[in-house]
Amino acid sequence: KSNNILLGPEFEAHVADFGLAKFMIEDNGASECMSSIAGSYGYIAPEYAYTLRIDEKS
């Protein structure tokens, strides 16, 4: 969302909101796959919006 982009003194863009970001590691060191996705509908990955299925691209 445009609200999550901050501009620095030289007008460089910075992403400011990682409120929904998660990185999960299981005890065995493997990464974990999530089975649901969250976010504002107009800003979610298009492939998820069309299929309601998530993968590593989503």
C-alpha positions as CSV (number, residue, x, y, z in Angstrom):
1,K,0.0,0.0,0.0
2,S,1.1,3.5,-0.6
3,N,0.7,4.2,3.2
4,N,3.6,1.7,3.8
5,I,6.1,3.6,1.7
6,L,8.2,6.3,3.4
7,L,10.4,8.8,1.6
8,G,13.9,9.6,2.9
9,P,15.6,13.0,2.8
10,E,16.7,12.4,-0.8
11,F,13.3,11.0,-1.8
12,E,14.5,7.4,-1.6
13,A,11.6,4.9,-0.9
14,H,11.6,2.7,2.2
15,V,9.0,0.0,2.9
16,A,7.8,0.6,6.4
17,D,5.2,-2.1,7.3
18,F,6.0,-5.7,7.9
19,G,3.2,-6.3,10.3
20,L,2.0,-9.5,8.6
21,A,5.5,-10.8,7.7
22,K,6.6,-14.0,9.5
23,F,9.6,-16.3,9.0
24,M,9.2,-19.6,10.8
25,I,11.8,-22.3,11.3
26,E,10.9,-25.7,12.8
27,D,13.0,-27.3,15.4
28,N,14.7,-29.5,12.7
29,G,15.8,-26.3,10.8
30,A,13.3,-26.7,7.9
31,S,11.1,-23.8,6.9
32,E,7.4,-24.1,7.5
33,C,4.7,-23.4,4.9
34,M,1.7,-21.4,5.9
35,S,-1.8,-22.5,4.8
36,S,-3.5,-19.1,4.8
37,I,-2.7,-15.6,3.8
38,A,-3.7,-12.2,5.2
39,G,-3.7,-8.7,3.8
40,S,-5.8,-6.1,2.2
41,Y,-7.7,-7.6,-0.8
42,G,-6.6,-5.0,-3.3
43,Y,-3.0,-5.6,-2.4
44,I,-2.6,-9.4,-2.1
45,A,-0.8,-11.4,-4.7
46,P,-3.0,-11.7,-7.9
47,E,-2.5,-15.4,-8.2
48,Y,-3.9,-15.8,-4.7
49,A,-6.8,-13.5,-5.4
50,Y,-7.8,-15.6,-8.5
51,T,-7.2,-19.1,-7.1
52,L,-7.4,-18.7,-3.3
53,R,-4.4,-21.0,-3.2
54,I,-1.0,-20.0,-1.9
55,D,2.5,-21.1,-2.8
56,E,6.0,-19.7,-2.5
57,K,5.2,-16.9,-5.1
58,S,2.3,-15.6,-3.0
